[in-house]
Amino acid sequence: MSNLFRVILLLKSPSPVFSQGFSRSPLKSLRFLSTSSEIVSSTESAPLASNAAQLKNKRKAVIALLADYGLSESQISVLDKRFPQILSANPEKILLPKLLFFRSKGLSSPEIAKIVYSFPYVLSGSLNNRIIPAFDYIQAVLGSEEKTLTLIKYFAGILTQDLRISVGPNIEILKQIGVPDSNIFKYLQYRPRVFLTNPIRFKETVDRVTEMGFNPQQLQFVVAVFILRSLTKSTWDKKVEVYRKWGLSEEEICLAFKRHPWCMMVSEDKINGVMDFFVNKIGCESSFVASRPVLISLSLKKRIFPRGYVYQVLLAKGLIKKHADITMFVKCSEKHFIEKIIDPHKEQIPGLLESYEQKLMDSRR
């Protein structure tokens, strides 16, 4: 077989990963041509040049198509680096049908552009054998096209999966232990990755959550499953150790997780920061925080520090008692905090609102 014939076959053959016609990156192919030039005879140079021109024209066509669907020049440049196969794909046979499918479902050009940019691999799957069946499966489960589109905009990667195999068994596991459909579908819509798990490992997590005493009828059960699936054992152990350093027992940590599972999703630095504020600055016991684990999830800079400042000022002026519902101070809405906590004390403490607002501004810098 001549060297020229090998080169042409290489350029025309699809990548084994993308059965829908994605080919080798044009840049890589051109590099191959360059390195092979010394062994290709001069009589073969014209066909090679013609092939390179075809690749260049295809690339231009792909760029124009992506631009038509809302991708900017900088986004296309990033895609070329992250996923070069997309610029060597057949624009009419491979890319356009999928883009038209998204458009037919009511997605706007900016929404399609966001999907392609955030998860370009969605264009690598078969439209008829993977994308449409996945879309139809999600719609059948969630009950509406609107909810399906919400899920896809959040995580388009789900369209690359055979959901009957990857998602179906895990939904059944939850149903069998009494988790309401509404809770399952709510989490499938907004946290789809948790369902893309090997059923055996998924069931192990579900059993662990059950053993912890979570009620399958409550949404917290599915939340706990999601969190435990998201954390490795070593990460979980590290966070448990941080809580232990603040004097909490294993029982208190587990109880905190049951009350507010998200307290295990924050970073170790965040745990330390919240505990330090309430224990060392406010004077609370660590068990006080553990019994109100929602405090761990609140923003230190935007919520706890500014409102903690107001709490300390009111406490110093004798206008509130120590530990007077500090949880309400930091949990309530901004409107409630201004109207019920700051406004009643504006006369006794001039400039309190301004000082609080300055703290909020500082937190945004």
Phi, psi and omega per residue, in radians:
M1 nan 2.289 -3.115
S2 -1.193 2.729 3.085
N3 -1.041 -0.670 3.138
L4 -1.055 -0.789 -3.101
F5 -1.100 -0.666 3.093
R6 -1.086 -0.762 -3.126
V7 -1.079 -0.808 -3.118
I8 -1.104 -0.744 3.087
L9 -1.040 -0.736 -3.128
L10 -1.089 -0.722 -3.111
L11 -1.243 -0.602 -3.072
K12 -1.510 -0.370 -3.084
S13 -1.296 2.375 3.108
P14 -1.298 2.673 3.032
S15 -1.088 2.431 -3.121
P16 -1.109 -0.346 -3.103
V17 -1.354 -0.510 -3.015
F18 -2.042 1.692 -3.060
S19 -1.226 -0.211 -3.077
Q20 -1.621 0.297 2.975
G21 1.858 0.172 3.079
F22 -1.233 2.282 -3.097
S23 -1.915 3.065 3.104
R24 -0.989 2.518 3.110
S25 -0.927 2.334 3.118
P26 -0.994 -0.656 -3.119
L27 -1.116 -0.750 3.135
K28 -1.146 -0.680 3.141
S29 -1.124 -0.707 3.127
L30 -1.158 -0.634 3.079
R31 -1.094 -0.686 3.123
F32 -1.089 -0.730 3.114
L33 -1.051 -0.720 -3.101
S34 -1.092 -0.800 -3.092
T35 -1.259 -0.351 -3.119
S36 -1.640 -0.037 -2.994
S37 -1.095 -0.525 -3.070
E38 -1.248 -0.404 -3.096
I39 -1.838 0.005 3.092
V40 -1.717 2.258 -3.086
S41 -1.204 2.795 -3.097
S42 -1.104 -0.479 -3.120
T43 -1.238 -0.296 -3.118
E44 -1.678 -0.100 -3.036
S45 -1.155 -0.599 -3.110
A46 -1.118 -0.853 3.086
P47 -1.036 -0.649 3.122
L48 -1.123 -0.753 3.130
A49 -1.099 -0.676 3.129
S50 -1.121 -0.718 3.138
N51 -1.146 -0.697 3.118
A52 -1.118 -0.655 3.114
A53 -1.136 -0.664 3.107
Q54 -1.115 -0.732 3.105
L55 -1.107 -0.698 3.136
K56 -1.126 -0.728 3.118
N57 -1.158 -0.680 3.100
K58 -1.100 -0.721 3.129
R59 -1.069 -0.754 3.112
K60 -1.094 -0.698 -3.136
A61 -1.130 -0.707 3.110
V62 -1.123 -0.781 3.136
I63 -1.053 -0.750 3.130
A64 -1.119 -0.709 3.137
L65 -1.123 -0.809 3.131
L66 -1.107 -0.655 3.104
A67 -1.132 -0.653 3.113
D68 -1.099 -0.493 -3.137
Y69 -1.717 0.363 2.925
G70 1.723 -0.041 3.136
L71 -1.384 2.358 3.140
S72 -1.391 2.931 3.113
E73 -1.057 -0.706 3.141
S74 -1.198 -0.640 3.115
Q75 -1.160 -0.737 3.110
I76 -1.102 -0.653 3.106
S77 -1.108 -0.709 3.102
V78 -1.153 -0.742 3.117
L79 -1.047 -0.665 -3.141
D80 -1.061 -0.574 3.132
K81 -1.442 -0.698 -3.079
R82 -1.402 -0.606 -3.005
F83 -2.528 1.173 -3.024
P84 -1.045 -0.394 -3.128
Q85 -1.049 -0.464 -3.069
I86 -1.155 -0.551 -3.111
L87 -1.481 -0.097 3.060
S88 -1.909 0.100 3.127
A89 -1.366 2.731 3.069
N90 -1.238 2.016 -3.032
P91 -1.142 -0.609 -3.074
E92 -1.488 -0.687 -3.066
K93 -1.523 -0.558 -3.016
I94 -1.794 -0.881 -3.003
L95 -1.500 -0.867 -3.024
L96 -0.996 -0.790 -3.137
P97 -1.002 -0.639 -3.134
K98 -1.274 -0.689 3.097
L99 -1.139 -0.690 3.095
L100 -1.138 -0.624 3.097
F101 -1.081 -0.809 3.107
F102 -1.080 -0.699 3.132
R103 -1.141 -0.673 -3.129
S104 -1.131 -0.370 3.125
K105 -1.556 0.084 3.061
G106 1.643 0.115 3.118
L107 -1.326 2.385 3.121
S108 -1.375 2.917 3.111
S109 -1.026 -0.781 3.094
P110 -1.059 -0.644 3.132
E111 -1.204 -0.722 3.092
I112 -1.126 -0.733 3.124
A113 -1.052 -0.714 3.138
K114 -1.132 -0.711 3.121
I115 -1.107 -0.849 -3.107
V116 -1.134 -0.700 -3.101
Y117 -1.222 -0.703 -3.085
S118 -1.379 -0.502 -3.128
F119 -2.540 1.278 -3.084
P120 -1.080 -0.388 -3.123
Y121 -1.109 -0.252 3.117
V122 -1.103 -0.424 3.122
L123 -1.435 -0.066 -3.101
S124 -1.581 -0.325 -3.087
G125 -1.431 2.798 3.095
S126 -1.217 2.297 3.133
L127 -1.129 -0.846 -3.055
N128 -1.408 -0.534 -3.060
N129 -1.686 -0.260 -3.077
R130 -2.308 -0.967 -3.014
I131 -1.171 -0.900 -3.129
I132 -1.125 -0.807 3.083
P133 -1.029 -0.683 3.125
A134 -1.140 -0.772 3.124
F135 -1.055 -0.824 -3.127
D136 -1.109 -0.651 3.135
Y137 -1.128 -0.823 3.140
I138 -1.059 -0.749 -3.121
Q139 -1.126 -0.663 3.119
A140 -1.145 -0.653 -3.128
V141 -1.292 -0.834 -3.063
L142 -1.404 -0.416 3.039
G143 1.608 -0.027 3.112
S144 -2.751 2.651 3.095
E145 -1.200 -0.609 -3.134
E146 -1.056 -0.803 3.123
K147 -1.162 -0.613 3.112
T148 -1.112 -0.749 3.134
L149 -1.159 -0.621 3.081
T150 -1.052 -0.767 3.123
L151 -1.111 -0.795 -3.085
I152 -1.131 -0.694 3.121
K153 -1.146 -0.501 3.111
Y154 -1.371 -0.709 -3.095
F155 -2.646 1.546 -3.104
A156 -1.184 -0.324 -3.119
G157 -1.047 -0.342 -3.126
I158 -1.160 -0.364 3.127
L159 -1.304 -0.135 3.126
T160 -1.656 0.035 -3.051
Q161 -1.864 2.647 2.940
D162 -1.483 1.671 -2.946
L163 -1.225 -0.408 3.086
R164 -1.127 -0.493 -3.135
I165 -1.646 -0.697 -3.019
S166 -1.568 -0.542 -3.071
V167 -1.884 -0.744 -3.068
G168 -0.876 -0.895 -3.122
P169 -1.062 -0.622 -3.117
N170 -1.259 -0.597 3.044
I171 -1.109 -0.732 -3.140
E172 -1.123 -0.640 3.110
I173 -1.038 -0.759 3.136
L174 -1.196 -0.704 -3.134
K175 -1.107 -0.687 -3.077
Q176 -1.124 -0.443 3.126
I177 -1.741 0.140 3.003
G178 1.691 0.247 3.090
V179 -1.265 2.189 -3.122
P180 -1.054 2.524 3.123
D181 -0.968 -0.682 -3.097
S182 -1.050 -0.674 3.127
N183 -1.255 -0.665 3.116
I184 -1.111 -0.840 -3.048
F185 -1.243 -0.553 3.090
K186 -1.097 -0.739 -3.129
Y187 -1.343 -0.553 3.073
L188 -1.105 -0.640 -3.103
Q189 -1.238 -0.671 -3.027
Y190 -1.899 -0.282 3.106
R191 -2.351 1.003 -3.014
P192 -1.091 -0.479 -3.068
R193 -1.067 -0.501 -3.096
V194 -1.115 -0.440 -3.111
F195 -1.528 -0.236 3.120
L196 -1.515 1.096 -3.039
T197 -2.328 2.548 3.043
N198 -0.923 2.200 -3.075
P199 -0.948 -0.598 -3.134
I200 -1.150 -0.821 3.117
R201 -1.193 -0.617 3.117
F202 -1.085 -0.771 3.132
K203 -1.136 -0.639 3.081
E204 -1.036 -0.717 3.119
T205 -1.175 -0.760 3.117
V206 -1.047 -0.742 3.122
D207 -1.112 -0.679 3.135
R208 -1.132 -0.734 3.114
V209 -1.134 -0.682 3.095
T210 -1.086 -0.769 3.128
E211 -1.105 -0.496 3.107
M212 -1.263 -0.193 3.101
G213 1.696 0.201 3.092
F214 -1.220 2.525 3.115
N215 -1.533 2.073 -3.126
P216 -1.033 -0.377 -3.115
Q217 -1.332 -0.276 -3.079
Q218 -1.755 2.631 -3.118
L219 -1.077 -0.506 -3.138
Q220 -1.007 -0.470 3.127
F221 -1.079 -0.872 -3.127
V222 -1.171 -0.623 3.092
V223 -1.050 -0.797 -3.132
A224 -1.099 -0.687 3.093
V225 -1.070 -0.796 3.136
F226 -1.036 -0.799 -3.073
I227 -1.175 -0.760 3.134
L228 -1.164 -0.557 3.075
R229 -1.246 -0.437 -3.081
S230 -1.461 -0.404 -3.058
L231 -1.823 2.357 2.997
T232 -1.319 2.856 3.140
K233 -1.073 -0.702 -3.122
S234 -1.141 -0.679 3.111
T235 -1.149 -0.755 3.096
W236 -1.032 -0.823 -3.105
D237 -1.089 -0.655 3.130
K238 -1.122 -0.701 -3.128
K239 -1.248 -0.643 3.056
V240 -1.061 -0.711 -3.132
E241 -1.129 -0.638 3.095
V242 -1.087 -0.805 3.117
Y243 -1.088 -0.667 3.130
R244 -1.094 -0.657 -3.138
K245 -1.098 -0.385 3.082
W246 -1.598 0.217 3.025
G247 1.565 0.188 -3.118
L248 -1.521 2.498 3.125
S249 -1.483 2.915 3.091
E250 -1.020 -0.701 -3.137
E251 -1.127 -0.721 3.131
E252 -1.158 -0.652 3.127
I253 -1.160 -0.776 3.121
C254 -1.116 -0.687 3.128
L255 -1.153 -0.684 3.092
A256 -1.093 -0.718 3.114
F257 -1.119 -0.677 3.126
K258 -1.163 -0.656 -3.115
R259 -1.291 -0.655 -3.098
H260 -2.640 1.508 -3.058
P261 -0.959 -0.465 -3.103
W262 -1.136 -0.229 3.137
C263 -1.149 -0.237 3.093
M264 -1.710 0.004 -3.129
M265 -1.681 -0.248 -3.141
V266 -1.366 2.837 -3.106
S267 -1.269 2.853 3.100
E268 -1.114 -0.655 3.096
D269 -1.108 -0.667 3.136
K270 -1.150 -0.759 3.105
I271 -1.015 -0.837 3.133
N272 -1.082 -0.709 -3.132
G273 -1.116 -0.764 3.138
V274 -1.190 -0.782 -3.137
M275 -1.117 -0.704 3.126
D276 -1.080 -0.747 -3.120
F277 -1.105 -0.891 -3.053
F278 -1.299 -0.588 -3.104
V279 -1.451 -0.876 -3.023
N280 -1.545 -0.542 -3.101
K281 -1.703 -0.654 -3.136
I282 -1.626 -0.456 3.113
G283 1.572 0.372 3.108
C284 -1.462 2.793 3.000
E285 -1.382 2.639 3.115
S286 -1.070 -0.556 3.117
S287 -1.140 -0.477 3.101
F288 -1.099 -0.777 3.127
V289 -1.196 -0.726 -3.124
A290 -1.080 -0.579 3.135
S291 -1.390 -0.147 3.078
R292 -2.280 1.073 -2.979
P293 -1.116 -0.248 3.084
V294 -1.051 -0.449 3.123
L295 -1.050 -0.564 -3.102
I296 -1.138 -0.507 -3.061
S297 -1.516 -0.234 -3.102
L298 -1.312 2.641 -3.130
S299 -1.183 2.271 3.095
L300 -1.162 -0.870 -3.035
K301 -1.314 -0.680 -3.024
K302 -1.635 -0.263 -3.080
R303 -2.238 -1.035 -2.991
I304 -1.201 -0.866 -3.102
F305 -1.118 -0.877 -3.138
P306 -1.090 -0.750 -3.117
R307 -1.340 -0.522 3.052
G308 -1.118 -0.604 3.069
Y309 -1.051 -0.821 3.121
V310 -1.075 -0.741 3.124
Y311 -1.026 -0.785 -3.118
Q312 -1.171 -0.640 3.106
V313 -1.142 -0.823 3.141
L314 -1.121 -0.642 3.123
L315 -1.174 -0.742 3.141
A316 -1.116 -0.566 3.138
K317 -1.481 0.002 3.135
G318 1.272 0.352 -3.098
L319 -1.564 -0.224 3.030
I320 -2.442 2.830 3.095
K321 -1.572 2.708 3.140
K322 -1.036 2.366 -3.122
H323 1.124 0.384 -3.127
A324 -1.191 1.557 3.085
D325 0.819 0.937 3.113
I326 -1.045 -0.506 3.118
T327 -1.077 -0.747 3.120
M328 -1.126 -0.610 3.114
F329 -0.959 -0.786 -3.022
V330 -1.664 -0.291 -3.089
K331 -1.586 -0.575 -2.994
C332 -1.120 2.859 3.133
S333 -1.162 2.825 3.138
E334 -1.074 -0.734 -3.138
K335 -1.076 -0.793 3.135
H336 -1.113 -0.703 -3.113
F337 -1.094 -0.739 3.138
I338 -1.183 -0.844 -3.020
E339 -1.266 -0.672 -3.002
K340 -1.730 -0.330 -3.073
I341 -2.029 -0.810 -3.094
I342 -1.453 -0.875 -3.064
D343 -0.983 -0.733 -3.128
P344 -1.117 -0.263 -3.086
H345 -2.020 0.251 -3.097
K346 -1.126 -0.608 -3.116
E347 -1.305 -0.731 -3.136
Q348 -1.205 -0.546 -3.099
I349 -2.256 1.466 3.113
P350 -1.043 2.406 3.106
G351 1.476 0.101 -3.111
L352 -1.116 -0.781 -3.130
L353 -1.101 -0.768 -3.133
E354 -1.085 -0.705 3.123
S355 -1.134 -0.719 3.118
Y356 -1.105 -0.789 -3.139
E357 -1.120 -0.585 3.086
Q358 -1.158 -0.679 3.085
K359 -1.066 -0.695 3.128
L360 -1.160 -0.717 3.120
M361 -1.105 -0.705 3.118
D362 -1.089 -0.581 -3.108
S363 -1.216 -0.366 -3.104
R364 -1.578 -0.096 -3.116
R365 -1.483 nan nan
